[in-house]
């Protein structure tokens, strides 16, 4: 008999089952985005949201791990799940807000809306993740 079957109380916290599959995939990352987040209707915000989802879907496992750490401060999905879903917000439309920002303690990811192409948004996300991994992130 497995440890979990012998000790069901240990394998549940707040009535959440332990998540055995902690591999971070694009689908898993997208599922961490709060259900209250609606696809915006304003063009620049909708474009940033769509490009961000495309970024996540094409990201490597290492990029997803860095993005998760940037947005939440977790390197992996905790075994008992996440207390807070990731909330997507948008930065003002000005040239000073070209990199994504985060408030990791609240799992808030703020996306820039100033980029004219998917490629430029991807580059800005990669720059933010690079600085985060080197200790200069905004989270």
DSSP file (Angstrom, degrees, kcal/mol; ACC not computed):
  #  RESIDUE AA STRUCTURE BP1 BP2  ACC     N-H-->O    O-->H-N    N-H-->O    O-->H-N    TCO  KAPPA ALPHA  PHI   PSI    X-CA   Y-CA   Z-CA
    1    1 A X              0   0    0      0, 0.0     5,-0.0     0, 0.0     2,-0.0   0.000 360.0 360.0 360.0 134.7    0.0    0.0    0.0
    2    2 A X     >  -     0   0    0      1,-0.1     4,-2.1     4,-0.0     5,-0.2  -0.251 360.0-112.8 -73.7 160.6    1.4    3.4   -1.0
    3    3 A X  H  > S+     0   0    0      1,-0.2     4,-1.8     2,-0.2     8,-0.1   0.898 116.9  52.8 -57.1 -43.3    2.2    6.2    1.5
    4    4 A X  H  4 S+     0   0    0      1,-0.2     7,-0.3     2,-0.2    -1,-0.2   0.869 108.9  48.3 -65.4 -36.8   -0.6    8.3    0.1
    5    5 A X  H  4 S+     0   0    0      1,-0.2     3,-0.5     2,-0.1    -1,-0.2   0.862 114.1  46.7 -71.9 -34.1   -3.2    5.6    0.5
    6    6 A X  H  < S+     0   0    0     -4,-2.1     2,-0.2     1,-0.2    -2,-0.2   0.768 123.3  35.0 -75.0 -25.1   -2.1    4.9    4.1
    7    7 A X    >X  +     0   0    0     -4,-1.8     4,-1.2    -5,-0.2     3,-0.6  -0.575  64.3 161.2-130.3  68.3   -2.0    8.6    4.9
    8    8 A X  T 34 S+     0   0    0     -3,-0.5     4,-0.2     1,-0.2    -1,-0.1   0.788  75.1  59.5 -64.1 -26.9   -4.9   10.4    3.1
    9    9 A X  T >4 S+     0   0    0      1,-0.2     3,-1.1     2,-0.2    -1,-0.2   0.891 103.7  51.2 -67.9 -37.9   -4.8   13.4    5.4
   10   10 A X  T <4 S+     0   0    0     -3,-0.6    -1,-0.2     1,-0.2    -2,-0.2   0.825 105.5  56.1 -68.4 -30.7   -1.2   14.1    4.5
   11   11 A X  T 3< S+     0   0    0     -4,-1.2     7,-1.1    -7,-0.3     2,-0.4   0.401 103.7  62.3 -86.6   5.3   -2.0   14.0    0.8
   12   12 A X  E <   -A   17   0A   0     -3,-1.1     2,-0.4    -4,-0.2     5,-0.2  -0.996  55.1-179.8-131.0 136.6   -4.6   16.7    1.0
   13   13 A X  E >  S-A   16   0A   0      3,-1.4     3,-1.7    -2,-0.4    -3,-0.0  -0.995  80.6 -10.1-131.6 127.2   -4.3   20.3    2.0
   14   14 A X  T 3  S-     0   0    0     -2,-0.4    -1,-0.1     1,-0.3     3,-0.1   0.875 127.2 -61.2  52.1  40.3   -7.4   22.5    2.1
   15   15 A X  T 3  S+     0   0    0      1,-0.2     2,-0.5    -3,-0.0    -1,-0.3   0.734 105.9 132.1  59.9  25.3   -9.3   19.7    0.2
   16   16 A X  E <   -A   13   0A   0     -3,-1.7    -3,-1.4    65,-0.0    -1,-0.2  -0.927  56.0-128.6-105.7 127.3   -6.9   19.9   -2.7
   17   17 A X  E     -A   12   0A   0     -2,-0.5     2,-0.2    -5,-0.2    -5,-0.2  -0.407  33.5 -97.6 -69.0 150.4   -5.5   16.6   -4.0
   18   18 A X        -     0   0    0     -7,-1.1     2,-0.8     1,-0.1    62,-0.2  -0.482  35.0-129.5 -66.1 136.3   -1.8   16.4   -4.4
   19   19 A X        -     0   0    0     60,-3.1    62,-0.1    -2,-0.2    -1,-0.1  -0.805  24.3-176.7 -93.4 107.2   -0.8   17.1   -8.0
   20   20 A X  S    S+     0   0    0     -2,-0.8     2,-1.1     1,-0.2    -1,-0.2   0.806  71.4  67.4 -73.1 -29.0    1.5   14.3   -9.1
   21   21 A X        +     0   0    0      1,-0.2    -1,-0.2    58,-0.1    -2,-0.0  -0.753  52.6 157.0 -99.0  93.1    2.2   15.8  -12.5
   22   22 A X        +     0   0    0     -2,-1.1    55,-0.5     2,-0.1    -1,-0.2   0.289  24.9 131.9-100.2  10.2    4.1   19.0  -11.9
   23   23 A X        -     0   0    0      1,-0.1     2,-0.7    53,-0.1     5,-0.1  -0.437  57.9-129.4 -62.4 131.4    5.7   19.2  -15.4
   24   24 A X        +     0   0    0     -2,-0.1     2,-0.3     4,-0.1    41,-0.1  -0.764  38.4 163.8 -91.4 114.6    5.2   22.7  -16.7
   25   25 A X     >  -     0   0    0     -2,-0.7     4,-2.7    39,-0.1     5,-0.2  -0.733  53.0-101.8-118.2 170.1    3.7   22.8  -20.1
   26   26 A X  H  > S+     0   0    0     -2,-0.3     4,-2.7     1,-0.2     5,-0.2   0.916 124.1  50.7 -58.7 -43.1    2.1   25.7  -22.0
   27   27 A X  H  > S+     0   0    0      1,-0.2     4,-1.9     2,-0.2    -1,-0.2   0.908 110.7  48.3 -63.1 -42.2   -1.3   24.2  -21.3
   28   28 A X  H  > S+     0   0    0      2,-0.2     4,-0.7     1,-0.2    -1,-0.2   0.914 112.2  49.4 -64.3 -42.1   -0.5   23.9  -17.5
   29   29 A X  H >< S+     0   0    0     -4,-2.7     3,-1.4     1,-0.2     4,-0.4   0.942 110.4  49.6 -62.7 -46.5    0.8   27.5  -17.5
   30   30 A X  H >< S+     0   0    0     -4,-2.7     3,-1.5     1,-0.3    -1,-0.2   0.856 104.8  59.2 -60.9 -34.8   -2.3   28.8  -19.2
   31   31 A X  H 3< S+     0   0    0     -4,-1.9    -1,-0.3     1,-0.3    -2,-0.2   0.704  96.5  63.3 -67.8 -16.9   -4.4   27.0  -16.7
   32   32 A X  T << S+     0   0    0     -3,-1.4    54,-3.4    -4,-0.7     2,-0.4   0.583  79.3 100.4 -81.7 -10.2   -2.7   29.0  -14.0
   33   33 A X  B <  S-b   86   0B   0     -3,-1.5    54,-0.2    -4,-0.4    52,-0.1  -0.645  89.2-101.3 -78.0 129.6   -4.2   32.2  -15.4
   34   34 A X    >   -     0   0    0     52,-3.1     3,-1.5    -2,-0.4    54,-0.1  -0.101  16.7-130.7 -54.8 143.3   -7.2   33.2  -13.3
   35   35 A X  T 3  S+     0   0    0      1,-0.3    -1,-0.1    -4,-0.1    -2,-0.1   0.688 105.7  66.8 -68.8 -18.1  -10.6   32.5  -14.7
   36   36 A X  T 3  S+     0   0    0      2,-0.1     2,-0.6     0, 0.0    -1,-0.3   0.640  77.0 100.8 -77.1 -13.0  -11.6   36.1  -14.0
   37   37 A X    <   -     0   0    0     -3,-1.5     2,-0.3    49,-0.2    52,-0.1  -0.623  59.9-166.4 -75.1 117.9   -9.1   37.3  -16.6
   38   38 A X        -     0   0    0     -2,-0.6     2,-0.4    50,-0.1    -2,-0.1  -0.787  31.8-100.1-103.8 149.3  -11.1   38.1  -19.7
   39   39 A X        -     0   0    0     -2,-0.3     7,-0.1     1,-0.1     6,-0.0  -0.544  50.8-119.5 -64.5 123.1   -9.7   38.6  -23.1
   40   40 A X        -     0   0    0     -2,-0.4    -1,-0.1     5,-0.2     9,-0.0  -0.195  13.5-149.8 -67.2 158.0   -9.7   42.4  -23.4
   41   41 A X        +     0   0    0     -3,-0.1     2,-0.2     5,-0.0    -1,-0.1   0.712  68.9  98.8 -99.2 -25.7  -11.6   44.2  -26.1
   42   42 A X  S  > S-     0   0    0      1,-0.1     4,-3.0     2,-0.0     3,-0.3  -0.469  80.1-127.1 -64.2 131.9   -9.4   47.2  -26.4
   43   43 A X  H  > S+     0   0    0      1,-0.2     4,-2.9     2,-0.2     5,-0.2   0.878 102.9  45.9 -53.3 -51.9   -7.2   46.5  -29.5
   44   44 A X  H  > S+     0   0    0      1,-0.2     4,-2.0     2,-0.2    -1,-0.2   0.873 117.1  45.1 -64.1 -36.4   -3.7   47.1  -28.0
   45   45 A X  H  > S+     0   0    0     -3,-0.3     4,-2.6     2,-0.2    -1,-0.2   0.907 113.5  49.2 -72.1 -41.7   -4.6   45.0  -24.9
   46   46 A X  H  X S+     0   0    0     -4,-3.0     4,-2.9     2,-0.2     5,-0.2   0.913 111.5  50.1 -62.6 -42.2   -6.2   42.2  -26.9
   47   47 A X  H  X S+     0   0    0     -4,-2.9     4,-2.7    -5,-0.3     5,-0.2   0.924 111.5  47.8 -62.5 -44.7   -3.1   42.1  -29.1
   48   48 A X  H  X S+     0   0    0     -4,-2.0     4,-2.3    -5,-0.2    -2,-0.2   0.911 113.2  48.7 -62.7 -42.2   -0.8   42.0  -26.2
   49   49 A X  H  X S+     0   0    0     -4,-2.6     4,-2.5     2,-0.2    -2,-0.2   0.947 113.0  46.6 -62.3 -49.1   -2.9   39.2  -24.6
   50   50 A X  H  X S+     0   0    0     -4,-2.9     4,-2.2     1,-0.2    -2,-0.2   0.913 114.3  47.7 -60.5 -43.7   -3.0   37.2  -27.8
   51   51 A X  H  X S+     0   0    0     -4,-2.7     4,-2.4    -5,-0.2    -1,-0.2   0.871 110.2  52.9 -66.9 -36.0    0.7   37.6  -28.4
   52   52 A X  H  X S+     0   0    0     -4,-2.3     4,-2.6    -5,-0.2    -2,-0.2   0.934 109.0  48.6 -63.6 -45.5    1.5   36.6  -24.8
   53   53 A X  H  X S+     0   0    0     -4,-2.5     4,-2.5     1,-0.2    -2,-0.2   0.903 111.5  50.4 -61.5 -40.4   -0.6   33.4  -25.1
   54   54 A X  H  X S+     0   0    0     -4,-2.2     4,-1.5     2,-0.2    -1,-0.2   0.896 108.8  52.6 -62.4 -40.0    1.3   32.7  -28.4
   55   55 A X  H  X S+     0   0    0     -4,-2.4     4,-0.9     1,-0.2     3,-0.4   0.948 110.6  46.8 -59.0 -49.3    4.6   33.3  -26.5
   56   56 A X  H >< S+     0   0    0     -4,-2.6     3,-0.8     1,-0.2    -2,-0.2   0.912 110.3  53.0 -60.0 -43.7    3.5   30.8  -23.8
   57   57 A X  H 3< S+     0   0    0     -4,-2.5    -1,-0.2     1,-0.2    -2,-0.2   0.772 116.9  37.8 -66.4 -25.7    2.4   28.2  -26.4
   58   58 A X  H 3< S+     0   0    0     -4,-1.5    -1,-0.2    -3,-0.4    -2,-0.2   0.441  93.0 115.8-103.1  -0.1    5.8   28.4  -28.2
   59   59 A X    <<  -     0   0    0     -4,-0.9   -33,-0.2    -3,-0.8     2,-0.1  -0.330  64.9-119.3 -72.8 148.9    8.0   28.7  -25.1
   60   60 A X     >  -     0   0    0      1,-0.1     4,-2.5   -35,-0.1     5,-0.2  -0.327  32.1-103.0 -75.3 167.0   10.5   26.1  -24.1
   61   61 A X  H  > S+     0   0    0      1,-0.2     4,-2.1     2,-0.2     5,-0.1   0.883 124.8  51.8 -59.3 -38.3   10.2   24.4  -20.7
   62   62 A X  H  > S+     0   0    0      2,-0.2     4,-2.3     1,-0.2    -1,-0.2   0.909 109.2  48.8 -66.5 -42.0   13.0   26.6  -19.4
   63   63 A X  H  > S+     0   0    0      2,-0.2     4,-2.7     1,-0.2    -2,-0.2   0.908 111.0  50.5 -63.7 -41.5   11.3   29.8  -20.6
   64   64 A X  H  X S+     0   0    0     -4,-2.5     4,-2.7     2,-0.2    -2,-0.2   0.903 109.7  50.6 -62.7 -40.7    8.0   28.6  -19.0
   65   65 A X  H  X S+     0   0    0     -4,-2.1     4,-2.2     2,-0.2    -1,-0.2   0.919 112.3  46.4 -63.5 -42.9    9.8   27.9  -15.7
   66   66 A X  H  X S+     0   0    0     -4,-2.3     4,-2.6     2,-0.2    -2,-0.2   0.893 112.5  50.8 -65.3 -39.3   11.4   31.4  -15.8
   67   67 A X  H  X S+     0   0    0     -4,-2.7     4,-2.4     2,-0.2    -2,-0.2   0.900 109.7  49.9 -65.5 -40.9    8.0   33.0  -16.6
   68   68 A X  H  X>S+     0   0    0     -4,-2.7     4,-2.4     2,-0.2     6,-0.7   0.921 112.7  47.0 -62.1 -43.8    6.4   31.2  -13.7
   69   69 A X  H  X5S+     0   0    0     -4,-2.2     4,-1.8     4,-0.2    -2,-0.2   0.899 112.3  50.6 -64.7 -40.8    9.1   32.4  -11.4
   70   70 A X  H  <5S+     0   0    0     -4,-2.6    -2,-0.2     1,-0.2    -1,-0.2   0.908 118.4  37.3 -62.3 -43.1    8.8   35.9  -12.7
   71   71 A X  H  <5S+     0   0    0     -4,-2.4    32,-0.2    -5,-0.2    -2,-0.2   0.773 138.9  10.0 -82.9 -27.3    5.0   36.0  -12.3
   72   72 A X  H  <5S-     0   0    0     -4,-2.4    -3,-0.2     2,-0.2    -2,-0.2   0.559  89.7-118.1-130.5 -13.7    4.7   34.1   -9.0
   73   73 A X  S  <<S+     0   0    0     -4,-1.8     2,-0.4    -5,-0.5    -4,-0.2   0.393  77.7 120.5  77.0   2.2    8.2   33.5   -7.5
   74   74 A X        -     0   0    0     -6,-0.7    -1,-0.3     1,-0.1    -2,-0.2  -0.809  52.7-159.6 -93.9 134.8    7.7   29.8   -7.8
   75   75 A X  S    S+     0   0    0     -2,-0.4     2,-0.3     1,-0.1    -6,-0.2   0.779  82.4  13.9 -78.9 -28.0   10.2   27.8   -9.9
   76   76 A X  S    S-     0   0    0     -8,-0.1     2,-0.5    -7,-0.1    -1,-0.1  -0.903  97.6 -84.2-137.5 166.0    7.7   25.0  -10.3
   77   77 A X        -     0   0    0    -55,-0.5     5,-0.1    -2,-0.3   -58,-0.0  -0.626  56.7-112.8 -70.8 124.3    4.0   24.5   -9.7
   78   78 A X    >   -     0   0    0     -2,-0.5     3,-2.3     1,-0.1   -59,-0.1  -0.232  22.9-114.2 -58.4 149.2    3.8   23.6   -5.9
   79   79 A X  T 3  S+     0   0    0      1,-0.3   -60,-3.1   -61,-0.1    -1,-0.1   0.778 117.3  46.2 -56.9 -27.8    2.6   20.0   -5.2
   80   80 A X  T 3  S-     0   0    0      1,-0.4    -1,-0.3   -62,-0.2    -2,-0.1   0.245 118.9-109.1-100.2  13.2   -0.6   21.3   -3.7
   81   81 A X    <   -     0   0    0     -3,-2.3     2,-0.4   -62,-0.1    -1,-0.4  -0.258  47.8 -50.6  87.8-178.8   -1.4   23.8   -6.5
   82   82 A X        -     0   0    0      1,-0.1     3,-0.1    -3,-0.1    -5,-0.0  -0.782  31.9-147.8-100.1 136.3   -1.2   27.6   -6.4
   83   83 A X  S    S+     0   0    0     -2,-0.4     2,-0.4     1,-0.2    -1,-0.1   0.916  89.6  30.5 -64.0 -44.1   -2.9   29.7   -3.8
   84   84 A X  S    S-     0   0    0     -3,-0.1    -1,-0.2   -12,-0.1     2,-0.2  -0.938  80.5-130.5-119.5 138.7   -3.6   32.5   -6.3
   85   85 A X        -     0   0    0     -2,-0.4     2,-0.3     1,-0.1   -52,-0.2  -0.497  41.7 -92.6 -76.5 156.9   -4.1   32.2  -10.0
   86   86 A X  B     -b   33   0B   0    -54,-3.4   -52,-3.1    -2,-0.2     2,-0.5  -0.567  38.8-150.5 -73.9 130.5   -2.0   34.5  -12.2
   87   87 A X  E     -c  108   0C   0     20,-3.1    22,-3.1    -2,-0.3     2,-0.5  -0.892   5.0-145.6-103.4 130.2   -3.8   37.8  -12.9
   88   88 A X  E     +c  109   0C   0     -2,-0.5     2,-0.3    20,-0.2    22,-0.2  -0.838  25.3 167.5 -97.2 128.4   -3.0   39.6  -16.2
   89   89 A X  E     -c  110   0C   0     20,-2.7    22,-2.8    -2,-0.5     2,-0.4  -0.774  26.8-121.5-127.5 176.4   -3.0   43.3  -16.2
   90   90 A X  E     -c  111   0C   0     20,-0.3    22,-0.2    -2,-0.3     2,-0.1  -0.961  12.5-132.0-129.2 140.2   -1.8   45.9  -18.8
   91   91 A X        -     0   0    0     20,-3.0    22,-0.1    -2,-0.4    20,-0.1  -0.449  43.6 -84.6 -81.8 159.5    0.8   48.7  -18.6
   92   92 A X        -     0   0    0      1,-0.1     2,-2.0    -2,-0.1    21,-0.4  -0.222  44.5-102.9 -62.6 155.0   -0.1   52.2  -19.9
   93   93 A X  S    S+     0   0    0     19,-0.1     2,-0.3    20,-0.1    -1,-0.1  -0.523  81.4 109.9 -79.9  75.2    0.4   52.9  -23.6
   94   94 A X  S >  S-     0   0    0     -2,-2.0     3,-1.8     3,-0.1    19,-0.2  -0.975  78.9-109.9-144.7 161.9    3.6   54.8  -23.3
   95   95 A X  T 3  S+     0   0    0     -2,-0.3     3,-0.3     1,-0.3    -2,-0.0   0.638 110.6  67.0 -68.2 -14.3    7.2   54.2  -24.3
   96   96 A X  T 3  S+     0   0    0      1,-0.2     2,-0.4     2,-0.1    -1,-0.3   0.603  93.2  62.7 -81.4  -9.3    8.4   53.9  -20.7
   97   97 A X    <   +     0   0    0     -3,-1.8    17,-0.4    -5,-0.2    16,-0.4  -0.502  60.9 124.3-113.5  61.9    6.4   50.6  -20.3
   98   98 A X        +     0   0    0     -2,-0.4     2,-0.4    -3,-0.3    14,-0.2   0.613  59.9  64.4 -98.4 -12.6    8.0   48.3  -22.8
   99   99 A X  S    S-     0   0    0     -3,-0.3    26,-0.1    12,-0.1    22,-0.0  -0.866  88.2-109.1-109.5 145.0    9.0   45.4  -20.5
  100  100 A X        -     0   0    0     -2,-0.4     2,-0.3    24,-0.2    11,-0.2  -0.331  35.0-159.2 -63.8 154.1    6.5   43.2  -18.6
  101  101 A X  E     -D  110   0C   0      9,-2.2     9,-3.1    -4,-0.1     2,-0.3  -0.897   4.9-161.0-130.4 161.3    6.4   43.7  -14.8
  102  102 A X  E     -D  109   0C   0     -2,-0.3     2,-0.5     7,-0.2     7,-0.2  -0.991  26.1-153.9-144.7 154.0    5.2   41.5  -12.0
  103  103 A X  E >>> -D  108   0C   0      5,-2.4     5,-1.8    -2,-0.3     3,-1.4  -0.848  25.4-175.1-118.3  88.1    4.0   41.6   -8.5
  104  104 A X  G >45S+     0   0    0     -2,-0.5     3,-0.6     1,-0.3    -1,-0.1   0.818  75.6  61.4 -61.6 -35.1    5.0   38.0   -7.7
  105  105 A X  G 345S+     0   0    0      1,-0.3    -1,-0.3    34,-0.2   -33,-0.1   0.798 117.2  32.6 -63.9 -25.7    3.6   37.9   -4.2
  106  106 A X  G <45S-     0   0    0     -3,-1.4    -1,-0.3     2,-0.1    -2,-0.2   0.392 109.4-121.9-106.9   0.0    0.1   38.6   -5.6
  107  107 A X  T <<5 +     0   0    0     -4,-0.7   -20,-3.1    -3,-0.6     2,-0.5   0.916  57.6 153.5  57.2  47.3    0.7   36.7   -8.9
  108  108 A X  E   < -cD  87 103C   0     -5,-1.8    -5,-2.4   -22,-0.2     2,-0.5  -0.938  26.0-168.7-109.0 123.6    0.0   39.8  -11.0
  109  109 A X  E     -cD  88 102C   0    -22,-3.1   -20,-2.7    -2,-0.5     2,-0.6  -0.957   5.6-159.9-112.5 119.1    1.7   39.9  -14.5
  110  110 A X  E     -cD  89 101C   0     -9,-3.1    -9,-2.2    -2,-0.5     2,-0.3  -0.886   8.9-155.2-104.4 122.4    1.5   43.3  -16.2
  111  111 A X  E     -c   90   0C   0    -22,-2.8   -20,-3.0    -2,-0.6     2,-0.1  -0.730  15.8-119.9 -98.1 141.9    2.0   43.2  -20.0
  112  112 A X        -     0   0    0     -2,-0.3   -14,-0.1   -22,-0.2   -19,-0.1  -0.473  16.9-165.9 -72.8 152.1    3.2   46.1  -22.1
  113  113 A X        +     0   0    0    -21,-0.4    -1,-0.1   -16,-0.4   -20,-0.1   0.203  67.8  86.3-120.5  12.9    0.8   47.2  -24.9
  114  114 A X        +     0   0    0    -17,-0.4     2,-0.2   -20,-0.2   -16,-0.1   0.522  58.8 111.0 -94.2  -6.8    3.3   49.4  -26.9
  115  115 A X        -     0   0    0      1,-0.1     3,-0.0   -71,-0.1   -67,-0.0  -0.453  52.2-156.9 -79.6 142.6    4.8   46.7  -29.1
  116  116 A X  S    S+     0   0    0     -2,-0.2     2,-0.3     1,-0.1    -1,-0.1   0.494  74.2  31.8 -93.7  -5.2    4.0   46.7  -32.8
  117  117 A X  S  > S-     0   0    0      1,-0.1     4,-1.9     0, 0.0     5,-0.2  -0.990  74.7-118.4-150.4 158.3    4.8   43.1  -33.4
  118  118 A X  H  > S+     0   0    0     -2,-0.3     4,-2.7     1,-0.2     5,-0.2   0.892 115.5  57.1 -58.3 -41.7    4.7   39.7  -31.8
  119  119 A X  H  > S+     0   0    0      1,-0.2     4,-2.4     2,-0.2    -1,-0.2   0.895 105.3  49.5 -60.4 -42.6    8.4   39.5  -32.2
  120  120 A X  H  > S+     0   0    0      2,-0.2     4,-2.1     1,-0.2    -1,-0.2   0.893 111.4  48.7 -67.2 -38.9    9.0   42.7  -30.2
  121  121 A X  H  X S+     0   0    0     -4,-1.9     4,-2.4     2,-0.2    -2,-0.2   0.933 110.7  51.5 -64.6 -43.6    6.7   41.5  -27.4
  122  122 A X  H  X S+     0   0    0     -4,-2.7     4,-2.7     1,-0.2    -2,-0.2   0.926 110.0  49.6 -56.1 -45.7    8.6   38.2  -27.3
  123  123 A X  H  X S+     0   0    0     -4,-2.4     4,-2.4     1,-0.2    -1,-0.2   0.890 109.8  50.6 -62.4 -39.5   11.9   40.0  -27.1
  124  124 A X  H  X S+     0   0    0     -4,-2.1     4,-2.2     2,-0.2    -1,-0.2   0.888 111.0  48.6 -68.2 -36.8   10.6   42.2  -24.2
  125  125 A X  H  X S+     0   0    0     -4,-2.4     4,-2.6     2,-0.2    -2,-0.2   0.933 111.6  50.0 -65.3 -44.7    9.5   39.1  -22.3
  126  126 A X  H  X S+     0   0    0     -4,-2.7     4,-2.3     2,-0.2    -2,-0.2   0.892 110.4  50.1 -61.6 -39.8   12.8   37.4  -22.8
  127  127 A X  H  X S+     0   0    0     -4,-2.4     4,-2.5     2,-0.2     5,-0.2   0.939 111.4  48.2 -63.5 -46.4   14.7   40.5  -21.6
  128  128 A X  H  X S+     0   0    0     -4,-2.2     4,-2.1     1,-0.2    -2,-0.2   0.909 113.5  47.4 -61.0 -42.0   12.5   40.7  -18.5
  129  129 A X  H  X S+     0   0    0     -4,-2.6     4,-2.4     2,-0.2    -1,-0.2   0.873 110.2  53.0 -67.9 -36.5   13.1   37.0  -17.8
  130  130 A X  H  X S+     0   0    0     -4,-2.3     4,-1.1    -5,-0.2    -2,-0.2   0.937 111.6  44.8 -63.7 -46.7   16.8   37.3  -18.4
  131  131 A X  H  <>S+     0   0    0     -4,-2.5     5,-3.4     1,-0.2     6,-0.5   0.880 111.7  54.2 -66.1 -36.4   17.1   40.1  -15.9
  132  132 A X  H ><5S+     0   0    0     -4,-2.1     3,-1.4     4,-0.3     5,-0.4   0.931 107.6  49.2 -61.0 -45.2   14.9   38.2  -13.4
  133  133 A X  H 3<5S+     0   0    0     -4,-2.4    -1,-0.2     1,-0.3    -2,-0.2   0.741 111.5  50.4 -69.7 -20.5   17.2   35.2  -13.6
  134  134 A X  T 3<5S-     0   0    0     -4,-1.1    -1,-0.3    -3,-0.2    -2,-0.2   0.397 124.5-101.3 -96.1   2.0   20.2   37.4  -13.0
  135  135 A X  T < 5S+     0   0    0     -3,-1.4    -3,-0.2    -4,-0.4    -2,-0.1   0.602  98.5 100.1  94.6  11.8   18.6   39.1  -10.0
  136  136 A X      < +     0   0    0     -5,-3.4    -4,-0.3    -6,-0.2    -5,-0.1   0.049  49.9 132.9-116.2  26.6   17.5   42.4  -11.5
  137  137 A X        -     0   0    0     -6,-0.5    -8,-0.1    -5,-0.4   -36,-0.1  -0.184  61.7-126.6 -74.9 167.8   13.8   41.6  -12.0
  138  138 A X              0   0    0      1,-0.2    -1,-0.1   -38,-0.2   -34,-0.1   0.413 360.0 360.0 -94.7   1.9   10.9   43.7  -11.0
  139  139 A X              0   0    0    -36,-0.1   -35,-0.2   -38,-0.1   -34,-0.2   0.470 360.0 360.0 -89.6 360.0    9.1   41.0   -9.0
